[in-house]
């Protein structure tokens, strides 16, 4: 708990450092200011579960979703097996998130099912780093697995400066066909349309009951400006808190900055944890 609120960080990268490309290391150095995230790793570049657990406990985090990513051309290979020791250390606080890349996984449905079997509470897709469109029908078997299982799909919808990224795939409008073809499937827009797509992300979240905006990588104080064309108080009720750790000044710092935006207490509670509990059903 943080200041009386359930706190769920829905976007955490606790990857093994040797598996990542140099640009990831530079990103973490540039944006992970305000906390010594490097101290949570051993000499081989692997997260020490006890240290990470203590860090997130100090930050007031009740649950953290650990992301994986199969993007060898952009960030590297953050495979789900690498985060499982953290999950096993504290399965109450830490939950894994699956990831697939249609260029690497076939049959894709079987791989999604395998990772869900490891305890994944969501499926993350990274079209920008993986070089594919979220509307690619090769992903449809993965969407169907998630729809049938009641598992949300998190899609990176924001610009990326990593070498090898294809920002044309960050446009939330590419999910329009998916939303049509898979009614009832919860879609979480990671990074909330960062770059050119804030308006598109906001429109989808307000017009579709199953679309949510996840705030990772977005400075909280700038959120009213990013979404200035919309009723911010109404839109905020569609927000899910996430940090993009370790590329963040601090989890508690960001959460308190959300609480300082002038939203009512009920909305703050929804953003910091309530909406994540609703969407990520495996957390209940």
LUMBA-253830 format. One line per 8 residues: number of its first residue (from 1); for each residue x, y, z of N, C-alpha, C. Coordinates in Angstrom, 2 decimals, always signed. Atoms other than C-alpha are relative to their C-alpha. Example, Ala and Ser with C-alpha at 12.3 -4.5 7.8 and 13.67 -1.06 7.14 Angstrom:
<gumars>
1 = +0.89 -1.19 +0.00 +12.30 -4.50 +7.80 +0.90 +1.20 +0.00  -0.82 -1.19 -0.06 +13.67 -1.06 +7.14 -0.77 +1.09 +0.73 .
</gumars>
This chain:
<gumars>
1 = +0.84 -1.19 +0.00 +0.00 +0.00 +0.00 +0.87 +1.25 +0.00  -0.70 -1.28 +0.01 +1.08 +3.56 -0.67 -1.01 +1.09 +0.36  +0.87 -1.10 -0.45 -0.60 +6.36 +1.28 -1.46 -0.43 +0.01  +1.36 +0.51 -0.11 -3.66 +4.18 +1.79 -0.59 -0.56 -1.27  +0.48 +0.51 +1.28 -3.96 +3.11 -1.85 +0.70 -1.31 -0.37  -0.60 +1.16 +0.63 -3.43 -0.32 -3.37 +0.84 +0.49 -1.17  -0.88 -0.46 +1.07 -0.47 +0.13 -5.72 +0.47 -1.18 -0.84  -0.40 +1.02 +0.97 +0.03 -2.04 -8.80 +0.81 +0.68 -1.09 .
9 = -0.82 -0.48 +1.11 +2.92 -1.31 -11.14 -0.17 -0.99 -1.13  +0.38 +0.91 +1.07 +1.64 -2.82 -14.37 +1.00 -0.05 -1.14  -0.96 -0.01 +1.12 +4.82 -2.33 -16.42 +1.42 +0.06 +0.56  -1.32 +0.10 -0.60 +8.16 -3.54 -15.04 +0.89 -0.89 -0.87  -0.99 +0.79 +0.73 +11.28 -4.76 -16.89 +1.11 -0.41 +0.97  -1.04 +0.51 -0.89 +13.47 -6.94 -14.69 +0.81 -1.05 -0.75  -0.64 +0.93 +0.93 +15.44 -8.52 -17.51 +1.44 -0.30 +0.41  -1.41 +0.33 -0.15 +18.81 -10.26 -17.46 +0.82 +0.90 -0.93 .
17 = -0.74 -1.01 +0.76 +21.31 -7.62 -18.59 +0.80 -0.57 -1.17  -0.77 +0.50 +1.15 +23.48 -9.89 -20.80 -0.83 -0.31 -1.23  +0.85 +0.34 +1.14 +20.49 -10.64 -23.03 -0.46 +1.24 -0.77  +0.55 -1.24 +0.55 +19.87 -6.96 -23.87 +1.03 +0.74 -0.84  -0.86 -0.75 +0.89 +21.25 -4.73 -26.57 +0.49 +1.29 +0.69  -0.56 -1.19 -0.65 +23.39 -1.65 -25.73 -1.00 +1.14 +0.18  +0.96 -1.09 -0.11 +20.51 +0.75 -26.38 -0.89 -0.13 +1.23  +0.81 +0.21 -1.22 +18.49 -0.83 -23.54 +0.78 +0.48 +1.22 .
25 = -0.84 -0.41 -1.13 +21.38 -0.30 -21.12 +0.07 +1.53 +0.07  -0.08 -1.45 +0.02 +21.68 +3.34 -22.21 -1.32 +0.62 +0.44  +1.32 -0.48 -0.41 +17.93 +3.87 -21.82 -0.17 -0.07 +1.51  +0.15 +0.17 -1.45 +17.98 +2.50 -18.27 +0.88 +0.99 +0.75  -0.89 -0.97 -0.64 +20.97 +4.70 -17.39 -0.57 +1.41 -0.09  +0.48 -1.36 +0.23 +19.36 +7.82 -18.86 -1.27 +0.32 +0.78  +1.31 -0.28 -0.59 +15.87 +7.44 -17.39 -0.19 -0.60 +1.39  +0.13 +0.61 -1.33 +16.40 +5.28 -14.30 +0.72 +0.78 +1.06 .
33 = -0.63 -0.87 -0.98 +17.53 +8.22 -12.21 -0.82 +0.00 +1.29  +0.73 -0.11 -1.26 +16.64 +8.65 -8.57 -0.01 -1.28 +0.81  -0.08 +1.25 -0.76 +17.21 +5.02 -7.57 +1.12 -0.84 -0.60  -1.13 +0.81 +0.43 +20.12 +2.59 -7.77 -0.49 -1.38 -0.42  +0.55 +1.28 +0.46 +18.45 -0.12 -9.82 +1.10 -1.02 -0.26  -1.11 +0.92 +0.27 +21.86 -1.58 -10.67 +0.35 -0.84 +1.23  -0.33 +0.72 -1.23 +22.29 -2.60 -7.03 -0.89 -1.22 +0.23  +0.92 +1.13 -0.15 +19.43 -5.07 -7.43 +0.44 -1.20 -0.83 .
41 = -0.54 +1.06 +0.87 +21.52 -7.19 -9.83 +1.25 -0.61 +0.61  -1.26 +0.62 -0.41 +24.29 -9.67 -9.17 +1.09 +0.32 -1.01  -1.14 -0.32 +0.86 +27.71 -9.58 -10.81 -0.17 -0.47 -1.42  +0.23 +0.53 +1.34 +26.44 -11.58 -13.79 -1.13 +0.74 -0.73  +1.06 -0.75 +0.65 +23.65 -9.10 -14.52 -1.37 -0.62 +0.10  +1.30 +0.61 -0.23 +20.75 -11.13 -13.15 -0.62 +0.60 +1.26  +0.70 -0.55 -1.16 +18.16 -9.67 -10.79 +0.09 -0.97 +1.17  +0.04 +0.79 -1.23 +18.52 -10.90 -7.21 -1.41 +0.15 +0.56 .
49 = +1.41 -0.14 -0.39 +14.90 -11.68 -6.27 -0.22 +0.66 +1.35  +0.18 -0.58 -1.33 +15.32 -10.79 -2.59 +0.20 +1.52 -0.02  -0.26 -1.44 +0.07 +16.73 -7.37 -3.48 -1.14 +0.73 -0.71  +1.10 -0.64 +0.72 +14.01 -6.58 -6.02 -1.26 +0.03 +0.86  +1.17 +0.07 -0.86 +11.33 -7.70 -3.59 +0.07 +1.08 +1.08  -0.15 -1.01 -1.04 +12.71 -5.45 -0.85 -0.17 +1.41 -0.57  +0.11 -1.31 +0.64 +12.95 -2.52 -3.28 -1.46 +0.36 -0.25  +1.39 -0.30 +0.30 +9.34 -2.77 -4.42 -0.85 +0.09 +1.27 .
57 = +0.67 -0.13 -1.28 +8.19 -3.29 -0.85 +0.21 +1.40 +0.57  -0.31 -1.35 -0.48 +9.93 -0.05 +0.13 -0.76 +1.06 -0.78  +0.73 -0.95 +0.84 +8.22 +1.70 -2.78 -1.51 -0.08 +0.19  +1.43 +0.13 -0.26 +4.82 +0.56 -1.52 -0.77 -0.78 -1.04  +0.64 +0.74 +1.09 +4.12 -1.73 -4.48 -0.56 -1.31 +0.52  +0.64 +1.25 -0.40 +1.63 -4.49 -3.74 +0.19 -1.09 -1.05  -0.13 +0.95 +1.10 +1.84 -6.16 -7.17 +0.78 +0.68 -1.12  -0.75 -0.50 +1.15 +4.30 -5.72 -10.03 -0.08 -1.03 -1.12 .
65 = +0.07 +0.88 +1.16 +3.82 -7.17 -13.51 +1.33 +0.05 -0.74  -1.32 +0.10 +0.59 +7.09 -8.40 -14.97 -0.11 -0.30 -1.49  +0.13 +0.13 +1.45 +7.34 -7.91 -18.73 +1.13 -0.81 -0.60  -0.97 +0.73 +0.80 +9.12 -10.09 -21.23 -0.10 +0.53 -1.43  +0.03 -0.55 +1.35 +10.02 -9.26 -24.81 +0.95 -0.76 -0.92  -0.79 +0.73 +1.00 +11.22 -11.24 -27.82 +0.22 +0.91 -1.21  -0.27 -0.98 +1.05 +12.65 -8.39 -29.92 +1.50 +0.08 -0.25  -1.46 +0.05 +0.14 +16.20 -9.37 -30.95 +0.59 +1.15 -0.79 .
73 = -0.55 -1.08 +0.83 +16.58 -6.50 -33.46 -0.03 +1.36 +0.70  +0.15 -1.30 -0.66 +15.64 -3.73 -31.01 +0.59 -0.01 +1.41  -0.45 -0.03 -1.40 +16.03 -4.40 -27.28 +0.75 -1.25 +0.41  -0.61 +1.26 -0.39 +17.06 -8.04 -27.09 -1.05 -1.03 +0.35  +0.89 +1.11 -0.33 +15.53 -11.19 -25.67 -0.23 -0.06 +1.50  +0.40 +0.06 -1.41 +13.74 -10.85 -22.34 -0.99 -1.16 +0.14  +0.87 +1.18 +0.05 +12.39 -14.40 -22.15 -0.68 -0.22 +1.34  +0.81 +0.13 -1.19 +9.74 -15.36 -19.67 +0.67 -0.85 +1.07 .
81 = -0.68 +0.84 -0.98 +11.89 -18.03 -18.04 +0.94 +0.80 +0.90  -0.93 -0.80 -0.78 +14.27 -15.30 -16.86 -0.65 +0.69 +1.19  +0.66 -0.68 -1.12 +11.66 -13.67 -14.62 -0.63 -0.97 +0.98  +0.69 +0.95 -0.86 +10.30 -16.87 -13.12 +0.64 -0.15 +1.39  -0.54 +0.05 -1.36 +12.82 -16.99 -10.22 -0.51 +1.13 +0.89  +0.55 -1.12 -0.76 +11.51 -13.57 -9.15 -1.42 -0.33 +0.43  +1.38 +0.38 -0.30 +7.93 -14.81 -9.36 -0.04 -1.06 +1.09  -0.01 +1.09 -0.99 +8.75 -17.95 -7.39 +0.42 +0.51 +1.38 .
89 = -0.42 -0.55 -1.29 +10.44 -15.87 -4.69 -1.17 +0.63 +0.74  +1.17 -0.63 -0.62 +7.27 -13.84 -4.06 -1.13 +0.04 -1.01  +1.07 +0.07 +1.00 +4.30 -14.97 -6.18 -1.20 +0.89 +0.33  +1.06 -0.95 -0.33 +2.02 -12.54 -4.33 +0.30 +1.36 -0.61  -0.36 -1.32 +0.52 +3.94 -9.43 -5.35 +0.29 +0.00 -1.50  -0.46 +0.01 +1.38 +5.31 -10.51 -8.73 -0.79 -0.97 -0.88  +0.72 +0.83 +0.96 +3.39 -11.82 -11.75 +0.62 +0.18 -1.38  -0.59 -0.14 +1.34 +4.78 -12.59 -15.21 -1.02 +0.40 -1.05 .
97 = +0.81 -0.36 +1.17 +3.44 -11.21 -18.48 +0.62 -0.69 -1.21  -0.47 +0.72 +1.19 +3.70 -13.31 -21.65 +0.35 +0.97 -1.12  -0.32 -0.78 +1.19 +5.13 -12.04 -24.92 +0.22 -0.94 -1.16  -0.27 +0.77 +1.21 +5.12 -13.38 -28.46 +0.33 +0.95 -1.14  -0.37 -0.71 +1.22 +6.55 -12.25 -31.78 -0.33 -0.93 -1.15  +0.42 +0.91 +1.08 +4.91 -13.68 -34.92 +1.14 -0.39 -0.94  -1.16 +0.37 +0.81 +8.32 -13.70 -36.63 +0.81 -1.13 +0.64  -0.81 +0.97 -0.75 +9.70 -16.04 -33.95 -0.80 -1.20 +0.51 .
105 = +0.79 +1.03 -0.65 +6.81 -18.09 -32.58 -1.05 -0.59 -0.95  +1.00 +0.71 +0.81 +4.81 -20.70 -34.49 -0.03 -1.46 +0.45  +1.31 -0.65 +0.02 +2.28 -22.05 -33.81 -0.13 +0.99 +1.17  -0.01 -1.07 -0.98 +1.68 -18.82 -31.95 -0.96 -0.26 +1.15  +0.96 +0.30 -1.06 -1.37 -20.03 -30.03 +0.61 -0.93 +1.04  -0.62 +0.95 -0.94 +0.63 -22.88 -28.51 +1.00 +0.71 +0.91  -0.97 -0.73 -0.82 +3.33 -20.47 -27.32 -0.70 +0.88 +1.02  +0.77 -0.79 -0.96 +0.76 -18.17 -25.72 -0.51 -0.91 +1.11 .
113 = +0.51 +0.92 -1.01 -0.82 -21.14 -23.97 +1.11 -0.49 +0.92  -1.12 +0.45 -0.83 +2.60 -22.31 -22.78 +0.37 +1.05 +1.05  -0.38 -1.05 -0.94 +3.41 -18.95 -21.23 -1.10 +0.30 +1.01  +1.09 -0.13 -0.96 -0.02 -18.62 -19.69 +0.07 -1.11 +1.04  -0.15 +1.12 -0.91 +0.62 -22.03 -18.18 +1.07 +0.23 +1.06  -1.02 -0.36 -0.98 +3.65 -20.53 -16.42 -0.50 +1.03 +1.01  +0.59 -0.95 -0.94 +1.32 -18.10 -14.69 -0.17 +1.41 -0.53  +0.14 -1.35 +0.56 +1.26 -15.12 -17.07 -1.43 +0.50 +0.15 .
121 = +1.31 -0.58 -0.22 -1.62 -12.78 -16.28 -0.44 +0.88 -1.16  +0.32 -0.80 +1.19 -1.54 -10.97 -19.65 +0.96 -0.40 -1.11  -0.89 +0.15 +1.15 -0.03 -11.10 -23.12 +0.42 +1.39 -0.44  -0.52 -1.27 +0.50 +2.22 -8.22 -24.19 +0.46 -0.19 -1.45  -0.49 -0.04 +1.37 +2.79 -7.45 -27.87 +0.78 +1.29 -0.18  -0.81 -1.19 +0.26 +5.51 -5.06 -29.00 +0.22 +0.14 -1.51  -0.12 -0.14 +1.46 +4.82 -4.31 -32.68 +1.16 +0.89 -0.43  -1.02 -0.97 +0.38 +7.27 -1.39 -32.74 +1.40 -0.63 +0.00 .
129 = -1.31 +0.64 -0.09 +10.26 -3.46 -31.63 +0.05 -1.32 -0.75  +0.04 +1.29 +0.67 +9.12 -6.71 -33.19 -0.15 +0.09 -1.51  +0.13 -0.19 +1.44 +8.43 -5.26 -36.64 -1.23 -0.65 -0.60  +1.23 +0.56 +0.53 +4.82 -6.31 -37.10 -1.17 +0.90 +0.41  +1.21 -0.76 -0.32 +1.34 -4.81 -37.07 -0.88 -0.79 +0.96  +0.92 +0.66 -0.92 -1.07 -5.57 -34.25 -1.22 -0.55 -0.72  +1.14 +0.49 +0.78 -3.68 -6.13 -36.97 +0.35 -1.20 -0.87  -0.43 +1.16 +0.80 -1.65 -8.93 -38.60 -0.82 -1.22 +0.41 .
137 = +0.85 +1.14 -0.34 -3.97 -11.92 -38.81 +0.80 -1.20 +0.51  -0.83 +1.04 -0.59 -1.02 -14.13 -37.86 -0.12 +0.01 +1.52  +0.17 -0.12 -1.45 -1.73 -12.84 -34.33 -1.39 -0.43 +0.47  +1.37 +0.29 -0.39 -5.40 -13.79 -34.40 -0.13 -1.24 +0.88  +0.09 +1.13 -0.93 -4.86 -17.24 -32.84 +0.42 +0.38 +1.43  -0.40 -0.47 -1.33 -3.08 -15.49 -29.94 -1.12 +0.79 +0.65  +1.11 -0.77 -0.54 -5.96 -13.06 -29.53 -1.14 -0.93 +0.45  +1.08 +0.91 -0.35 -8.42 -15.93 -29.49 +0.30 -0.76 +1.29 .
145 = -0.38 +0.66 -1.25 -6.48 -17.75 -26.77 -0.26 +0.93 +1.18  +0.19 -0.97 -1.09 -6.54 -14.60 -24.63 -1.47 +0.30 +0.24  +1.43 -0.26 -0.16 -10.20 -13.89 -25.32 -0.68 -1.13 +0.74  +0.63 +1.16 -0.63 -11.20 -17.42 -24.34 +0.40 -0.13 +1.46  -0.50 +0.15 -1.36 -9.06 -17.32 -21.20 -0.32 +1.21 +0.89  +0.27 -1.20 -0.77 -10.21 -13.86 -20.12 +1.26 +0.75 +0.39  -1.30 -0.62 -0.26 -6.64 -12.56 -20.34 +0.15 +1.24 -0.88  -0.15 -1.21 +0.82 -5.94 -8.97 -21.48 +1.24 -0.06 -0.88 .
153 = -1.16 -0.16 +0.89 -3.57 -8.06 -24.31 +0.50 +1.42 +0.14  -0.66 -1.30 -0.13 -1.14 -5.22 -23.69 +0.76 +0.25 -1.30  -0.64 -0.31 +1.28 +0.02 -3.51 -26.89 +0.78 +1.30 +0.15  -0.81 -1.21 -0.02 +2.88 -1.03 -27.10 -0.57 +1.00 -1.01  +0.54 -1.06 +0.85 +1.30 +2.17 -28.46 +0.69 +1.31 +0.35  -0.77 -1.19 -0.26 +3.99 +4.79 -28.30 +1.30 -0.04 -0.77  -1.23 -0.07 +0.77 +7.05 +5.98 -30.11 +1.17 -0.61 +0.77  -1.21 +0.56 -0.59 +10.43 +4.34 -29.49 +1.21 +0.52 -0.74 .
161 = -1.23 -0.49 +0.60 +13.93 +5.67 -30.08 +1.05 -1.10 -0.13  -0.96 +1.09 +0.08 +15.58 +2.25 -29.95 +0.36 -0.29 -1.46  -0.37 +0.41 +1.36 +17.59 +1.30 -33.06 -0.77 -1.25 -0.39  +0.76 +1.14 +0.47 +15.58 -1.11 -35.15 -1.49 +0.12 +0.21  +1.43 -0.18 -0.24 +12.20 +0.25 -34.00 -0.71 +0.47 -1.27  +0.85 -0.41 +1.12 +9.38 +0.72 -36.54 -1.21 +0.72 +0.58  +1.03 -0.77 -0.69 +7.24 +3.53 -35.15 -1.33 +0.04 -0.72  +1.29 +0.03 +0.71 +4.61 +3.17 -37.85 -0.96 -1.00 +0.62 .
169 = +0.85 +1.02 -0.60 +3.34 +0.17 -35.90 -0.53 +0.40 +1.38  +0.46 -0.45 -1.31 +2.65 +2.25 -32.76 -1.39 +0.60 -0.02  +1.29 -0.67 +0.14 -0.59 +3.74 -34.09 -1.13 -0.87 +0.58  +1.09 +0.79 -0.57 -3.55 +2.59 -31.94 -1.10 -0.36 -0.99  +1.06 +0.30 +0.97 -5.83 +2.69 -35.01 +0.19 -1.38 -0.61  -0.25 +1.34 +0.53 -4.17 -0.56 -36.10 -0.74 -1.07 +0.79  +0.76 +0.96 -0.81 -6.16 -2.22 -33.32 -1.49 +0.02 -0.30  +1.43 -0.13 +0.27 -9.51 -1.20 -34.79 -0.61 -1.31 -0.48 .
177 = +0.53 +1.27 +0.49 -9.97 -4.47 -36.67 +0.00 -1.06 +1.10  -0.08 +0.96 -1.10 -8.87 -6.46 -33.62 -1.17 +0.19 +0.96  +1.12 -0.30 -0.89 -11.46 -4.73 -31.47 -1.33 -0.44 -0.62  +1.20 +0.45 +0.71 -14.08 -5.49 -34.10 -0.11 -1.52 +0.02  +0.03 +1.45 +0.18 -13.11 -9.14 -34.48 +0.05 -0.78 +1.31  -0.07 +0.67 -1.30 -12.58 -9.91 -30.78 -0.71 +0.83 +1.06  +0.75 -0.77 -1.00 -15.36 -8.20 -28.85 +0.16 -0.62 +1.38  -0.16 +0.49 -1.36 -14.87 -8.45 -25.13 +1.43 -0.23 +0.42 .
185 = -1.41 +0.15 -0.34 -11.09 -8.82 -25.32 +0.52 +1.33 +0.52  -0.55 -1.22 -0.56 -9.50 -6.26 -23.01 +1.33 +0.32 -0.67  -1.22 -0.49 +0.64 -6.81 -4.20 -24.77 +0.56 +1.15 +0.84  -0.66 -1.03 -0.79 -4.34 -2.13 -22.75 +1.04 +0.68 -0.89  -0.90 -0.77 +0.86 -2.49 +0.63 -24.64 +1.18 +0.48 +0.84  -1.18 -0.37 -0.77 +0.97 +0.72 -23.06 +0.60 +1.28 -0.56  -0.58 -1.31 +0.32 +2.49 +4.23 -23.06 -1.04 +0.96 -0.57  +1.10 -0.92 +0.25 -0.90 +5.70 -23.92 +0.03 +0.80 -1.28 .
193 = -0.06 -0.73 +1.26 -0.14 +6.71 -27.51 +1.14 +1.00 -0.06  -1.13 -0.92 -0.08 +3.12 +8.46 -26.64 +0.56 +0.35 -1.39  -0.49 -0.47 +1.29 +4.33 +10.57 -29.54 -1.11 +0.70 -0.76  +1.01 -0.64 +0.86 +1.74 +11.29 -32.24 -1.42 -0.49 +0.26  +1.26 +0.73 -0.05 -1.15 +9.18 -30.97 -0.79 +0.15 +1.29  +0.75 -0.18 -1.23 -2.43 +10.56 -27.66 -1.50 +0.10 -0.26  +1.43 -0.18 +0.28 -5.73 +11.60 -29.22 -0.65 -1.32 -0.41  +0.56 +1.28 +0.44 -6.25 +8.22 -30.89 -0.18 -0.94 +1.18 .
201 = +0.10 +0.86 -1.17 -5.55 +6.37 -27.65 -1.15 +0.44 +0.90  +1.07 -0.51 -0.85 -7.89 +8.62 -25.68 -1.37 -0.30 -0.60  +1.29 +0.27 +0.66 -10.67 +8.25 -28.25 -0.39 -1.47 +0.17  +0.31 +1.42 -0.14 -10.43 +4.45 -28.16 -0.39 -0.34 +1.43  +0.28 +0.32 -1.41 -10.39 +4.35 -24.35 -1.36 +0.51 +0.43  +1.30 -0.57 -0.39 -13.46 +6.56 -24.07 -1.16 -0.60 -0.78  +1.08 +0.52 +0.84 -15.43 +4.90 -26.86 -0.17 -1.51 +0.11  +0.05 +1.46 -0.12 -14.67 +1.25 -26.03 +0.18 -0.40 +1.46 .
209 = -0.08 +0.39 -1.41 -15.35 -0.30 -22.63 +1.16 -0.93 +0.29  -1.06 +0.97 -0.21 -12.58 -2.82 -23.17 +1.38 +0.52 -0.38  -1.30 -0.60 +0.32 -9.75 -0.37 -24.01 +0.44 +0.87 +1.17  -0.56 -0.69 -1.15 -7.48 +1.05 -21.31 +1.32 +0.67 -0.38  -1.25 -0.70 +0.21 -4.57 +3.50 -21.22 +0.93 -0.28 +1.16  -1.00 +0.29 -1.03 -1.47 +2.39 -19.35 +1.10 +1.04 -0.08  -0.75 -1.25 -0.08 +0.80 +5.21 -18.19 +1.51 -0.14 +0.00  -1.44 +0.19 -0.08 +4.28 +3.71 -18.36 +0.74 +0.94 -0.95 .
217 = -0.84 -0.87 +0.82 +6.95 +6.10 -19.60 -0.53 +1.41 -0.17  +0.60 -1.32 +0.13 +4.69 +9.16 -19.27 +0.16 +0.78 +1.30  -0.12 -0.81 -1.23 +5.60 +11.93 -16.77 -1.39 +0.40 +0.49  +1.37 -0.28 -0.46 +2.47 +12.25 -14.60 -0.43 +1.46 -0.12  +0.39 -1.41 +0.02 +2.55 +16.05 -14.44 -0.40 +0.49 -1.39  +0.30 -0.42 +1.37 +2.29 +16.21 -18.24 -1.28 -0.63 -0.55  +1.18 +0.71 +0.51 -0.75 +13.95 -18.56 -1.14 +0.93 -0.39  +1.09 -0.90 +0.42 -3.32 +16.80 -18.56 +0.29 +0.70 -1.32 .
225 = -0.34 -0.63 +1.27 -1.40 +18.40 -21.43 -0.10 -0.99 -1.16  +0.04 +1.01 +1.06 -1.04 +15.19 -23.43 -1.43 -0.27 -0.45  +1.39 +0.34 +0.31 -4.79 +14.59 -23.23 -0.92 +1.22 +0.15  +0.72 -1.26 -0.22 -5.92 +18.23 -23.24 -1.27 +0.13 -0.83  +1.18 -0.09 +0.85 -8.49 +17.68 -25.99 -1.18 -0.81 +0.56  +1.03 +0.85 -0.57 -10.49 +15.37 -23.71 -0.27 +0.40 +1.44  +0.35 -0.21 -1.40 -12.27 +15.55 -20.36 +0.96 -0.84 +0.84  -1.06 +0.75 -0.65 -9.25 +14.61 -18.26 -0.51 -0.83 +1.18 .
233 = +0.53 +0.74 -1.16 -11.19 +13.60 -15.14 -0.73 -1.26 -0.44  +0.70 +1.18 +0.52 -13.34 +11.25 -17.21 +0.99 -1.01 -0.58  -0.97 +0.89 +0.63 -10.41 +9.84 -19.18 +0.86 -0.70 +1.05  -0.86 +0.57 -1.03 -8.37 +9.26 -16.01 -0.59 -1.27 +0.60  +0.64 +1.21 -0.52 -10.90 +6.63 -14.94 +0.27 -1.20 -0.90  -0.40 +1.09 +0.90 -9.56 +4.57 -17.87 +1.50 -0.26 +0.07  -1.45 +0.13 -0.12 -5.93 +4.83 -16.73 +0.38 -1.21 +0.85  -0.63 +1.04 -0.81 -3.78 +1.97 -15.41 +1.43 +0.45 +0.29 .
241 = -1.33 -0.45 -0.39 -0.65 +2.87 -13.47 +1.07 -1.00 -0.41  -1.18 +0.80 +0.34 +2.69 +1.57 -14.75 +1.16 +0.94 -0.16  -1.13 -0.92 -0.02 +6.21 +2.93 -14.69 +1.01 -0.19 -1.12  -1.09 +0.35 +0.91 +8.44 +1.18 -17.26 +1.31 -0.15 +0.79  -1.18 +0.22 -0.83 +10.83 +0.38 -14.38 +0.98 -0.90 -0.74  -0.68 -0.99 -0.84 +13.83 +0.74 -14.26 +0.10 +1.40 -0.59  -0.11 -1.30 +0.65 +13.45 +3.69 -16.67 -0.95 +1.03 +0.56  +0.92 -0.91 -0.67 +11.66 +5.87 -14.13 +0.70 +0.55 +1.24 .
249 = -0.65 -0.52 -1.20 +12.75 +8.19 -11.30 -0.33 -0.78 +1.27  +0.39 +0.79 -1.16 +10.84 +6.06 -8.79 -1.47 -0.35 -0.07  +1.39 +0.44 +0.08 +7.62 +4.07 -8.48 -0.88 +0.84 +0.92  +0.79 -0.78 -0.94 +6.33 +5.80 -5.35 -0.08 +1.47 -0.43  -0.02 -1.39 +0.47 +7.37 +9.16 -6.76 -1.01 +0.22 -1.11  +0.96 -0.14 +1.08 +5.33 +8.62 -9.92 -1.43 -0.16 +0.50  +1.35 +0.21 -0.52 +2.34 +7.29 -7.99 -0.50 +1.23 +0.76  +0.40 -1.20 -0.74 +2.31 +10.31 -5.70 -0.23 +1.18 -0.94 .
257 = +0.23 -1.06 +0.99 +2.57 +12.58 -8.73 -1.37 -0.16 -0.66  +1.37 +0.24 +0.50 -0.60 +10.94 -10.09 -1.01 +0.53 +1.00  +0.93 -0.43 -1.04 -2.33 +11.59 -6.78 -0.05 +1.51 +0.14  -0.06 -1.46 -0.13 -1.28 +15.25 -6.97 -0.61 +0.74 -1.18  +0.56 -0.64 +1.20 -3.07 +15.90 -10.28 -1.37 +0.64 +0.25  +1.29 -0.61 -0.31 -6.27 +17.00 -8.52 -1.19 -0.88 -0.28  +1.08 +0.94 +0.21 -8.31 +13.90 -9.28 -0.64 -0.37 +1.33  +0.63 +0.41 -1.25 -10.85 +12.71 -6.73 +0.60 -1.32 +0.49 .
265 = -0.66 +1.15 -0.63 -9.78 +9.96 -4.33 -0.42 -1.32 -0.63  +0.46 +1.24 +0.64 -11.92 +7.30 -6.01 +0.75 -0.23 -1.31  -0.72 +0.14 +1.27 -10.28 +7.98 -9.38 +1.46 -0.36 +0.23  -1.39 +0.33 -0.32 -6.80 +7.92 -7.85 +0.13 -1.47 +0.36  -0.03 +1.41 -0.37 -7.56 +4.52 -6.34 -0.17 -0.91 -1.21  +0.18 +0.78 +1.23 -8.75 +3.23 -9.71 +1.29 -0.02 -0.81  -1.21 -0.09 +0.82 -5.63 +4.46 -11.48 +1.13 -0.81 +0.62  -1.15 +0.62 -0.65 -3.14 +3.16 -8.92 -0.14 -1.50 +0.20 .
273 = +0.14 +1.43 -0.22 -4.65 -0.29 -8.54 -1.32 -0.61 -0.39  +1.33 +0.55 +0.22 -8.39 -0.70 -8.96 -0.26 -0.45 -1.42  +0.22 +0.37 +1.40 -8.45 -0.72 -12.75 +0.81 -1.23 -0.38  -0.83 +1.17 +0.29 -5.58 -3.21 -12.93 -0.64 -1.26 +0.55  +0.70 +1.18 -0.55 -7.48 -5.58 -10.64 -1.16 -0.41 -0.87  +1.13 +0.31 +0.86 -10.46 -5.34 -12.96 +0.45 -0.63 -1.30  -0.44 +0.44 +1.34 -8.50 -5.90 -16.18 +0.83 -1.27 +0.08  -0.88 +1.17 -0.14 -5.84 -8.39 -15.04 -0.65 -0.95 +1.01 .
281 = +0.81 +0.81 -0.88 -8.22 -10.96 -13.64 +0.81 -1.00 +0.81  -0.84 +0.94 -0.71 -5.39 -13.27 -12.64 +0.60 +0.55 +1.27  -0.54 -0.60 -1.22 -4.43 -10.83 -9.89 -0.95 -0.18 +1.18  +1.00 +0.08 -1.08 -7.60 -11.47 -7.89 +0.24 -1.22 +0.88 .
</gumars>
